[in-house]
Amino acid sequence: MKKKKQHYVPQCYLEAWTIPGGKQVNVYDKIKKTNRVNNIEDVAEKNYFYDIDFSKVIKEEKEIYGFDKEHDLSKIGEEQYLENFFAENIEPKYKEFLKKLINFEYQDDITNEEQYFFTTIEKLRFSYFIAIQEIRLKRVRDSINDLVDLLKQAFEGYQLSHEVEQMINVSKEEMPFIHGKMICDEKKIVELARNFAMKNWVLLVNRTNSLFYTSDCPIGTIGHLEKQETIKNGLNSSGTIVYFPISSKVILLMFDEKYSIKNKNFDRRILSTDDLEDIEYFNRYIAVDADRCIISKSNDFNTVNKLLEEDEKIFDKPKTILNYGGKTYYPSNIRK
């Protein structure tokens, strides 16, 4: 039986934000600017999102770029291969790692100097799951579509090479296939995982009455600490902090070890905070970086309201822009 609702943020992750006694979460919709209660089955999902026809690649190239040759090509050819692969091979193991991190919320002596929340091997393995979570997102597919749109605008009227012309004339219907090949590119997944693993990891446990948000884009970055908070850098930029909420009480922080020397001795260590400002600090970034849905265990969206009071259009800004030839190009249509 075909699976219709396919999650780009798995339910095993969203469960940590469910309202006690059920499978529902509080959701703030950045487009409608309203909040609601949703079953996690209906959050961060899209109908048939990973249904991709790989048959033309199998026929023309005999193998899928990025797939390990031990894979059964007949299974890869199945339209719901990716959805089934995530459900059967990725999410059960991913859930085990998440559960281990969430359990530190309930421990008292979490700042013991001898305690690590992961072994070195576990850190490497979880880096792989983080990389998969990052690349499987709907935003990745939308960003490809937006970039093609921006390049078409920027190069309109130019005499282009055949290769560039092919790149910018990709149809919207081809986006799932391009995204699917990215997800299946094992080398790129491993490279992305290595970038996460090379950082110093700190698990921050929230001891306040406030709760961490998460979103439909749960992994985000914060730029150089000495720069303005609105400036965001790439994963490998000097000083970048990567954040990944694990539950409403636990957040994983990854520091650039070249810049954050003071955090070097804290790799794989656990810290706690009873400062409400720390929780709001990260929630601001989580809310701004969310694609459409900000997710909370409670219906407290005060941080969201503060952001809108400061800038009523803060959630209307496109995620992808292009600066070229002295001009700034924006997507033709803001995604809905």
C-alpha positions as CSV (number, residue, x, y, z in Angstrom):
1,M,0.0,0.0,0.0
2,K,1.4,3.4,-1.0
3,K,2.2,5.9,1.7
4,K,0.6,9.2,1.0
5,K,1.8,11.5,3.8
6,Q,5.6,11.6,3.8
7,H,7.5,13.5,6.4
8,Y,10.6,15.5,5.7
9,V,10.9,15.9,9.5
10,P,10.1,12.4,10.9
11,Q,7.5,11.8,13.5
12,C,10.0,10.1,15.7
13,Y,11.6,13.5,16.1
14,L,8.4,15.5,16.5
15,E,7.2,13.2,19.2
16,A,9.4,15.1,21.7
17,W,7.1,18.2,21.3
18,T,3.8,16.4,21.6
19,I,1.2,17.6,24.2
20,P,1.2,15.1,27.0
21,G,-1.3,12.3,26.5
22,G,-1.5,12.5,22.7
23,K,0.2,12.9,19.4
24,Q,-0.5,16.6,18.9
25,V,1.7,19.7,18.8
26,N,1.2,23.4,18.9
27,V,2.1,25.0,15.5
28,Y,2.5,28.6,14.6
29,D,2.0,29.1,10.8
30,K,4.3,31.9,9.6
31,I,2.3,32.4,6.4
32,K,-1.1,32.6,8.0
33,K,0.4,34.2,11.1
34,T,-1.9,32.1,13.3
35,N,-1.3,29.2,15.7
36,R,-3.2,25.9,15.8
37,V,-3.0,22.4,17.3
38,N,-2.0,19.6,14.8
39,N,-1.4,15.9,14.9
40,I,2.2,15.2,14.1
41,E,1.0,13.1,11.2
42,D,0.0,16.4,9.6
43,V,3.1,18.4,10.4
44,A,6.3,18.8,8.2
45,E,4.9,16.5,5.6
46,K,3.8,16.6,2.0
47,N,1.8,14.1,0.0
48,Y,4.0,11.7,-2.0
49,F,7.1,13.9,-1.3
50,Y,9.7,11.2,-1.9
51,D,7.9,9.4,-4.7
52,I,10.5,9.6,-7.5
53,D,10.8,7.8,-10.7
54,F,14.4,6.6,-10.9
55,S,13.8,4.3,-13.8
56,K,15.2,6.6,-16.5
57,V,18.5,6.7,-14.7
58,I,18.6,3.0,-14.2
59,K,17.8,2.5,-17.9
60,E,20.3,5.1,-19.2
61,E,23.2,4.9,-16.8
62,K,22.7,1.4,-15.3
63,E,23.3,2.6,-11.8
64,I,22.3,5.6,-9.6
65,Y,25.1,8.0,-8.9
66,G,25.7,8.1,-5.1
67,F,24.1,4.7,-4.4
68,D,26.4,2.0,-3.1
69,K,26.7,-0.7,-5.7
70,E,25.5,-3.3,-3.2
71,H,22.0,-1.7,-3.3
72,D,19.4,-3.7,-5.1
73,L,18.7,-1.6,-8.2
74,S,15.3,-3.2,-8.6
75,K,14.3,-1.8,-5.2
76,I,15.8,1.6,-6.1
77,G,13.6,1.6,-9.1
78,E,10.5,1.5,-6.8
79,E,8.7,4.8,-6.7
80,Q,8.6,4.8,-2.9
81,Y,12.1,3.6,-2.4
82,L,13.3,6.7,-0.5
83,E,10.2,6.8,1.8
84,N,10.6,3.1,2.6
85,F,14.4,3.4,3.1
86,F,13.9,6.2,5.6
87,A,11.2,4.4,7.5
88,E,13.0,1.1,7.6
89,N,16.7,1.9,7.8
90,I,17.1,5.5,9.1
91,E,14.4,6.5,11.5
92,P,14.5,3.5,13.9
93,K,18.2,4.1,14.6
94,Y,17.7,7.9,14.6
95,K,15.0,7.5,17.2
96,E,17.4,5.6,19.5
97,F,20.0,8.4,19.4
98,L,17.3,11.0,20.1
99,K,15.9,9.1,23.0
100,K,19.4,8.8,24.6
101,L,19.9,12.6,24.4
102,I,16.4,13.4,25.6
103,N,17.0,11.2,28.7
104,F,19.6,13.7,30.0
105,E,16.7,16.1,30.7
106,Y,15.7,13.8,33.6
107,Q,19.1,13.4,35.2
108,D,20.2,15.5,38.1
109,D,24.0,15.2,38.0
110,I,24.4,16.0,34.3
111,T,27.4,18.3,34.6
112,N,29.6,15.6,36.0
113,E,33.1,16.3,34.6
114,E,33.6,12.6,33.8
115,Q,30.3,12.3,31.8
116,Y,30.0,12.5,28.1
117,F,26.7,12.3,26.4
118,F,28.1,10.4,23.4
119,T,31.1,8.3,22.7
120,T,33.3,9.4,19.8
121,I,31.8,6.7,17.6
122,E,28.2,7.7,18.6
123,K,29.0,11.3,17.7
124,L,30.2,10.2,14.2
125,R,27.1,8.1,13.7
126,F,24.7,10.8,14.9
127,S,26.5,13.2,12.5
128,Y,25.4,11.0,9.7
129,F,21.7,11.1,10.8
130,I,21.9,14.9,11.2
131,A,23.3,15.2,7.6
132,I,20.4,13.1,6.3
133,Q,17.9,15.2,8.3
134,E,19.3,18.3,6.7
135,I,19.4,17.2,3.1
136,R,15.9,15.5,3.1
137,L,14.1,18.8,3.9
138,K,11.5,20.4,1.7
139,R,13.5,23.6,2.0
140,V,16.3,22.0,0.1
141,R,14.0,21.2,-2.8
142,D,12.5,24.6,-2.7
143,S,15.9,26.3,-2.6
144,I,16.9,24.4,-5.8
145,N,13.7,25.7,-7.5
146,D,14.3,29.2,-6.2
147,L,17.9,29.2,-7.4
148,V,16.9,28.2,-10.9
149,D,14.4,31.0,-10.9
150,L,17.0,33.5,-9.7
151,L,19.6,32.4,-12.3
152,K,17.0,32.8,-15.1
153,Q,16.3,36.4,-13.9
154,A,20.0,37.2,-13.6
155,F,21.1,35.7,-17.0
156,E,18.1,36.9,-19.0
157,G,19.3,38.1,-22.4
158,Y,22.8,36.6,-22.0
159,Q,24.4,34.3,-24.5
160,L,24.9,31.2,-22.4
161,S,26.9,28.0,-22.7
162,H,25.0,24.8,-23.4
163,E,25.8,23.6,-19.8
164,V,24.6,26.7,-18.1
165,E,21.5,26.8,-20.3
166,Q,20.6,23.2,-19.3
167,M,21.1,24.1,-15.7
168,I,18.7,27.0,-15.6
169,N,16.1,25.4,-17.8
170,V,15.3,22.7,-15.4
171,S,11.5,22.3,-15.0
172,K,9.7,22.3,-11.7
173,E,8.7,18.7,-12.4
174,E,12.3,17.6,-12.4
175,M,13.0,19.1,-8.9
176,P,12.0,15.9,-7.0
177,F,14.3,13.8,-9.1
178,I,17.2,16.3,-8.6
179,H,16.5,16.3,-4.9
180,G,16.3,12.5,-4.8
181,K,19.7,12.2,-6.4
182,M,21.1,14.6,-3.8
183,I,19.7,12.4,-1.0
184,C,21.2,9.3,-2.6
185,D,24.6,10.8,-3.0
186,E,26.5,8.9,-0.3
187,K,29.7,10.9,-0.7
188,K,28.0,14.2,-0.2
189,I,26.1,12.9,2.9
190,V,29.3,11.7,4.4
191,E,31.0,15.0,3.6
192,L,28.2,16.9,5.3
193,A,28.3,14.6,8.3
194,R,32.0,15.1,8.6
195,N,31.4,18.9,8.7
196,F,29.0,18.4,11.7
197,A,31.4,15.9,13.4
198,M,34.4,18.2,13.2
199,K,32.6,20.8,15.5
200,N,32.7,20.7,19.3
201,W,29.3,19.5,20.6
202,V,27.6,20.7,23.7
203,L,24.3,19.4,25.0
204,L,22.4,22.2,26.7
205,V,19.7,21.2,29.2
206,N,16.9,23.7,29.8
207,R,16.2,24.1,33.6
208,T,13.7,26.9,33.2
209,N,9.9,26.9,32.9
210,S,10.2,28.1,29.3
211,L,10.4,25.6,26.4
212,F,12.6,25.3,23.3
213,Y,10.8,25.5,20.0
214,T,11.6,23.4,16.9
215,S,10.4,23.7,13.4
216,D,10.0,22.2,9.9
217,C,13.7,23.1,9.4
218,P,15.1,22.0,12.8
219,I,18.8,22.5,12.1
220,G,20.0,26.1,11.9
221,T,23.1,28.3,12.2
222,I,24.0,31.4,14.1
223,G,26.7,33.7,12.7
224,H,29.9,35.0,14.3
225,L,29.2,35.9,17.9
226,E,30.8,39.3,17.5
227,K,28.6,40.3,14.6
228,Q,25.0,41.4,14.6
229,E,22.6,38.6,15.4
230,T,20.8,39.1,12.1
231,I,23.9,38.0,10.2
232,K,23.9,34.2,9.5
233,N,26.8,32.3,8.1
234,G,27.3,29.0,6.4
235,L,28.0,25.7,8.2
236,N,31.8,26.0,7.7
237,S,32.1,29.8,8.2
238,S,34.4,30.8,11.0
239,G,32.6,31.2,14.3
240,T,29.3,29.6,13.2
241,I,27.2,27.9,15.8
242,V,24.9,25.1,14.6
243,Y,21.9,24.4,16.8
244,F,19.6,21.4,16.7
245,P,16.7,21.2,19.2
246,I,16.3,17.7,20.5
247,S,13.3,18.3,22.7
248,S,11.6,21.1,24.5
249,K,14.2,20.8,27.2
250,V,17.3,19.8,25.3
251,I,19.2,21.5,22.5
252,L,22.4,20.3,20.8
253,L,24.9,23.1,20.0
254,M,27.9,22.6,17.7
255,F,30.8,25.1,17.9
256,D,33.5,25.9,15.4
257,E,36.6,24.7,17.3
258,K,38.9,27.0,15.5
259,Y,37.0,30.0,16.8
260,S,35.5,28.7,20.0
261,I,38.7,27.7,21.8
262,K,37.0,28.1,25.1
263,N,34.5,25.3,24.2
264,K,37.2,22.9,23.2
265,N,37.3,21.1,26.5
266,F,33.5,20.8,26.5
267,D,33.2,18.6,23.4
268,R,30.4,16.0,24.1
269,R,29.8,17.5,27.5
270,I,26.5,18.5,29.1
271,L,25.7,22.0,30.4
272,S,22.5,23.3,31.9
273,T,20.9,26.8,32.0
274,D,18.3,28.3,34.3
275,D,18.4,31.6,32.4
276,L,15.2,32.5,30.5
277,E,17.2,34.7,28.1
278,D,19.2,31.7,26.9
279,I,15.9,30.0,25.9
280,E,14.6,33.1,24.1
281,Y,17.9,33.6,22.4
282,F,17.7,30.2,20.6
283,N,14.0,30.4,20.1
284,R,14.3,33.6,18.1
285,Y,16.7,31.9,15.7
286,I,14.5,28.8,15.5
287,A,11.4,30.9,14.7
288,V,13.1,33.0,12.0
289,D,14.8,30.1,10.3
290,A,11.6,27.9,10.3
291,D,10.3,27.4,6.8
292,R,6.6,27.7,7.6
293,C,5.9,25.9,10.9
294,I,7.2,26.8,14.3
295,I,6.5,23.9,16.7
296,S,6.0,24.0,20.4
297,K,5.0,21.7,23.2
298,S,3.0,24.5,24.8
299,N,0.9,27.3,23.1
300,D,3.4,29.9,24.3
301,F,4.5,31.8,21.2
302,N,5.5,35.0,23.1
303,T,8.9,35.0,21.4
304,V,7.2,34.8,18.0
305,N,5.0,37.8,18.9
306,K,8.0,39.8,20.1
307,L,9.7,39.2,16.7
308,L,6.6,40.4,14.9
309,E,6.4,43.5,17.1
310,E,10.0,44.3,16.2
311,D,9.5,43.7,12.5
312,E,6.1,42.7,11.2
313,K,7.6,41.5,7.9
314,I,10.3,39.4,9.5
315,F,8.7,36.1,8.3
316,D,8.0,37.4,4.8
317,K,11.6,37.6,3.7
318,P,12.7,35.0,1.1
319,K,15.2,32.4,2.2
320,T,17.1,32.4,-1.1
321,I,18.3,35.5,-2.9
322,L,21.0,36.2,-5.5
323,N,23.4,39.1,-5.6
324,Y,24.9,39.4,-9.1
325,G,26.1,42.2,-11.3
326,G,25.3,44.9,-8.7
327,K,21.7,43.7,-8.4
328,T,19.8,41.6,-5.9
329,Y,17.4,39.1,-7.3
330,Y,14.4,37.6,-5.4
331,P,12.3,34.6,-6.2
332,S,9.5,35.5,-8.6
333,N,6.9,34.1,-6.2
334,I,7.2,33.8,-2.5
335,R,6.5,30.2,-1.6
336,K,3.2,29.4,0.0
